[in-house]
Amino acid sequence: EKTVFKKMGEPQKRFQIYGFLLDHLKDEEKIAVTARLAKEVLKSATESTGYLSQAASAHGGVQKEENNLRYGAYCVLSDCLSILIDSRLLVGKSKQVDLPDDEDTNTSTLSLGPSAAQISSMKGKLLSKINRKHLIESMIPILCNLKIILEKSRSPLLKDLMRYMVCIFRQFKNEVNEVLESDSTLMHEIQYDTKQFEKSQNLEVGGEG
C-alpha cells in the first residue's frame, strides 16, 4: 500500500494509462474493476485506520507538500472517483455486433441455434443486470458512508462523489428507491442532494456561457 501511495506519478501520465486500460476493458472486466475499486479504495476510505481514511477525513483535502503517503492516498481516492465517473466504464458501452435481418435471424436460430450476435446480446443483458445489482446493493451504501465523511471534512472530493451518485441515481432511480425504502430519510436526502447538485452544475454551465 505504501509503495503505491509513494509512486503515484504525475496526473497526466496516470490518466493516459487509465484511459488506455478503459478503452480495452470488456464488460465483465468493467464489473470486476468497479467492484475492486469499491472494496479496496472507497470502502477502505470509510474505515477508521489507514492512509485512505486519513485522506478522506483530512479537512479541506490534502496538499502535495503535506505528508507524502497521505497525499498519495488522496490521489488514489481522487483517481478512483474519476475512473468511476468515466463513461467508458459503463457496462454496455462496448462495441456492439450488428444484428442480422429478422428473417435471417429466425432461419439461423431454427437451423443452427442462437447466432453469435444473439448470444452477445443476451450476455450483455445478463452482465448489465449483474452490474446493476452490485451498484445498488454494494456501491450505494459505501458511497453514502463516504459522503458523510467527505461532508464533515469539507473535502473537494465530495463534488466528484456526488457526480457519481447522480450518475447512478439517474440510471437506476427506481432500483435505488427500492433499496433505500426502509430508510426514507436517507432516500430523501439523496434525492435532495441530487437535485441540488444538478442545480449547481447547471449554474456553473450557465456562468461559463
DONU-700437 format. One line per 8 residues: number of its first residue (from 0); their letters; for each residue y, z, x of C-alpha. Coordinates in pm, 1 decimal, padded with zeros to 6 digits. Last residue first. Layout:
NUM) A) Y/Z/X | ...
end
This chain:
208) GEGGVELN) 03063.8/-02113.0/-02169.1 | 02975.6/-01826.4/-01937.3 | 03104.2/-01579.1/-02194.2 | 02894.9/-01734.1/-02467.6 | 02581.2/-01708.2/-02253.8 | 02659.9/-01344.1/-02178.3 | 02727.8/-01273.3/-02547.3 | 02396.0/-01436.2/-02643.5
200) QSKEFQKT) 02214.4/-01221.8/-02387.7 | 02380.4/-00907.0/-02522.1 | 02279.5/-00999.3/-02877.5 | 01919.6/-01066.5/-02770.1 | 01908.9/-00725.8/-02601.0 | 02044.0/-00553.7/-02910.1 | 01790.0/-00727.1/-03136.3 | 01500.8/-00639.0/-02905.5
192) DYQIEHML) 01623.0/-00281.1/-02869.1 | 01629.7/-00243.6/-03247.0 | 01279.9/-00386.3/-03290.3 | 01153.8/-00172.2/-03002.9 | 01311.8/00139.7/-03154.5 | 01177.8/00055.3/-03499.8 | 00823.5/00035.9/-03358.8 | 00870.0/00352.7/-03153.9
184) TSDSELVE) 00975.4/00548.5/-03461.4 | 00703.7/00390.9/-03676.7 | 00428.3/00518.5/-03450.5 | 00110.4/00460.5/-03651.6 | 00219.5/00100.5/-03720.3 | 00268.3/00035.4/-03349.5 | -00041.0/-00183.0/-03317.3 | 00032.9/-00360.5/-03645.7
176) NVENKFQR) 00397.6/-00421.2/-03554.4 | 00292.6/-00570.4/-03221.5 | 00046.0/-00800.5/-03399.5 | 00310.6/-00922.0/-03644.2 | 00566.4/-00994.6/-03371.3 | 00325.2/-01170.0/-03137.0 | 00526.1/-01437.5/-02956.1 | 00873.6/-01298.4/-03020.7
168) FICVMYRM) 00762.7/-00943.8/-02937.5 | 00601.0/-01057.1/-02612.5 | 00914.8/-01239.1/-02495.2 | 01137.3/-00951.9/-02609.2 | 00924.9/-00713.3/-02404.2 | 00962.9/-00940.9/-02101.3 | 01341.8/-00954.6/-02135.2 | 01345.0/-00578.2/-02184.1
160) LDKLLPSR) 01160.6/-00529.9/-01853.4 | 01400.6/-00762.8/-01676.4 | 01705.5/-00572.5/-01805.3 | 01546.9/-00234.8/-01729.0 | 01510.0/-00336.0/-01363.4 | 01877.4/-00252.3/-01303.4 | 01766.8/00112.1/-01328.7 | 01962.8/00363.0/-01533.1
152) SKELIIKL) 01718.9/00631.8/-01412.5 | 01654.0/00758.3/-01766.4 | 01639.6/00406.0/-01906.5 | 01398.2/00299.5/-01632.8 | 01166.7/00593.6/-01706.2 | 01167.3/00539.0/-02083.6 | 01107.1/00165.3/-02037.4 | 00810.1/00238.5/-01813.6
144) NCLIPIMS) 00637.1/00425.3/-02094.5 | 00707.4/00147.7/-02344.2 | 00595.8/-00119.0/-02096.9 | 00265.1/00060.0/-02039.1 | 00202.4/00095.1/-02415.4 | 00284.8/-00278.9/-02466.4 | 00059.2/-00402.9/-02184.4 | -00274.0/-00261.0/-02295.6
136) EILHKRNI) -00329.3/-00321.3/-02668.2 | -00078.3/-00597.7/-02738.2 | -00084.2/-00785.9/-02410.6 | -00460.0/-00749.0/-02368.6 | -00540.8/-00865.8/-02721.6 | -00301.2/-01161.0/-02689.8 | -00463.8/-01269.5/-02364.9 | -00812.4/-01253.3/-02514.1
128) KSLLKGKM) -00695.9/-01451.2/-02817.3 | -00531.0/-01714.3/-02594.6 | -00850.3/-01735.0/-02387.7 | -01050.5/-01811.7/-02701.6 | -00803.2/-02078.6/-02815.1 | -00809.4/-02243.5/-02472.4 | -01188.5/-02242.6/-02463.7 | -01197.5/-02413.8/-02802.4
120) SSIQAASP) -00953.8/-02680.3/-02680.4 | -01146.3/-02737.4/-02357.4 | -01469.9/-02769.5/-02553.5 | -01302.3/-03022.2/-02782.1 | -01169.7/-03223.2/-02487.4 | -01508.3/-03221.9/-02314.6 | -01666.3/-03355.6/-02634.3 | -01871.7/-03142.3/-02871.0
112) GLSLTSTN) -02225.3/-03268.2/-02940.3 | -02364.7/-03602.6/-02823.6 | -02435.8/-03801.4/-03136.5 | -02257.8/-03618.1/-03416.2 | -01974.0/-03488.9/-03198.7 | -01915.6/-03829.3/-03038.2 | -01901.0/-04002.1/-03376.2 | -01661.6/-03740.6/-03512.9
104) TDEDDPLD) -01438.8/-03761.1/-03206.2 | -01433.6/-04142.8/-03207.8 | -01325.2/-04140.6/-03571.7 | -01067.1/-03867.7/-03514.3 | -00905.9/-04050.7/-03219.7 | -00957.2/-03899.8/-02875.5 | -00793.8/-03573.3/-02761.5 | -00577.6/-03586.3/-02450.6
96) VQKSKGVL) -00665.9/-03304.9/-02209.3 | -00392.0/-03045.7/-02187.4 | -00211.8/-02945.9/-01870.0 | -00189.4/-02567.5/-01862.4 | 00067.8/-02390.0/-02076.6 | -00198.6/-02229.4/-02295.7 | -00171.3/-01887.8/-02133.8 | 00184.9/-01813.1/-02026.0
88) LRSDILIS) 00214.1/-01750.5/-01652.7 | 00415.8/-02068.9/-01602.5 | 00679.0/-01932.4/-01841.9 | 00786.8/-01679.0/-01578.0 | 00861.4/-01341.0/-01739.2 | 00550.1/-01183.6/-01586.8 | 00649.3/-01315.6/-01244.8 | 00999.4/-01168.4/-01268.0
80) LCDSLVCY) 00858.8/-00832.8/-01381.0 | 00624.1/-00821.6/-01082.0 | 00899.3/-00929.6/-00842.2 | 01114.4/-00633.7/-00949.2 | 00826.6/-00388.1/-00912.9 | 00733.1/-00525.8/-00571.9 | 01099.6/-00522.4/-00465.5 | 01130.5/-00155.9/-00569.3
72) AGYRLNNE) 00815.3/-00077.1/-00370.9 | 00971.2/-00238.3/-00064.0 | 01286.5/-00032.1/-00120.3 | 01072.5/00281.0/-00139.9 | 00897.4/00188.9/00183.6 | 01221.8/00117.8/00368.1 | 01405.0/00432.9/00253.2 | 01765.1/00320.6/00194.6
64) EKQVGGHA) 01942.5/00025.3/00356.8 | 01797.3/-00215.7/00103.9 | 01932.9/-00027.0/-00197.0 | 01708.7/00128.4/-00461.2 | 01784.1/00135.4/-00835.2 | 02064.2/00310.3/-01022.4 | 01887.0/00645.6/-01014.7 | 01547.8/00612.9/-00847.1
56) SAAQSLYG) 01280.9/00668.3/-01116.0 | 01123.7/00323.4/-01090.4 | 01132.1/00313.9/-00710.0 | 00986.8/00664.3/-00682.6 | 00701.9/00570.3/-00916.2 | 00633.8/00258.8/-00712.1 | 00638.2/00473.4/-00396.3 | 00366.6/00705.6/-00520.9
48) TSETASKL) 00344.9/01009.3/-00749.3 | 00413.8/01099.2/-01113.2 | 00273.1/00782.2/-01268.6 | 00483.2/00528.3/-01460.4 | 00523.5/00295.6/-01160.7 | 00146.1/00286.6/-01116.4 | 00119.9/00146.9/-01469.9 | 00358.6/-00136.5/-01383.7
40) VEKALRAT) 00207.6/-00224.1/-01045.8 | -00171.7/-00191.8/-01028.1 | -00256.9/-00191.0/-01398.4 | -00005.6/-00433.5/-01546.2 | -00000.9/-00660.0/-01242.2 | -00380.8/-00665.3/-01243.8 | -00399.6/-00756.3/-01612.8 | -00140.2/-01032.4/-01576.3
32) VAIKEEDK) -00326.7/-01178.9/-01278.9 | -00658.6/-01174.7/-01467.5 | -00505.6/-01342.3/-01774.0 | -00340.3/-01608.0/-01556.3 | -00671.4/-01665.2/-01378.7 | -00842.9/-01737.6/-01711.9 | -00565.6/-01986.0/-01793.8 | -00595.9/-02171.1/-01461.6
24) LHDLLFGY) -00339.4/-02099.1/-01191.8 | -00206.4/-02381.3/-00973.4 | 00165.2/-02381.9/-01058.3 | 00169.4/-02001.5/-01056.7 | 00048.1/-01996.7/-00694.9 | 00316.6/-02237.7/-00575.4 | 00585.6/-02049.1/-00764.2 | 00478.1/-01714.0/-00619.7
16) IQFRKQPE) 00490.0/-01857.2/-00267.7 | 00837.4/-02002.3/-00318.4 | 00931.1/-01673.1/-00480.7 | 00842.4/-01475.6/-00171.1 | 01026.1/-01713.7/00060.0 | 01347.1/-01685.7/-00139.9 | 01315.7/-01307.1/-00174.4 | 01294.1/-01249.5/00204.4
8) GMKKFVTK) 00995.4/-01059.9/00342.7 | 00796.9/-00789.8/00162.3 | 00628.3/-00662.5/00475.8 | 00688.7/-00285.4/00464.6 | 00588.7/-00246.2/00098.9 | 00263.6/-00436.0/00152.5 | 00173.3/-00230.1/00461.9 | 00245.3/00095.2/00276.3
0) E) 00000.0/00000.0/00000.0
end
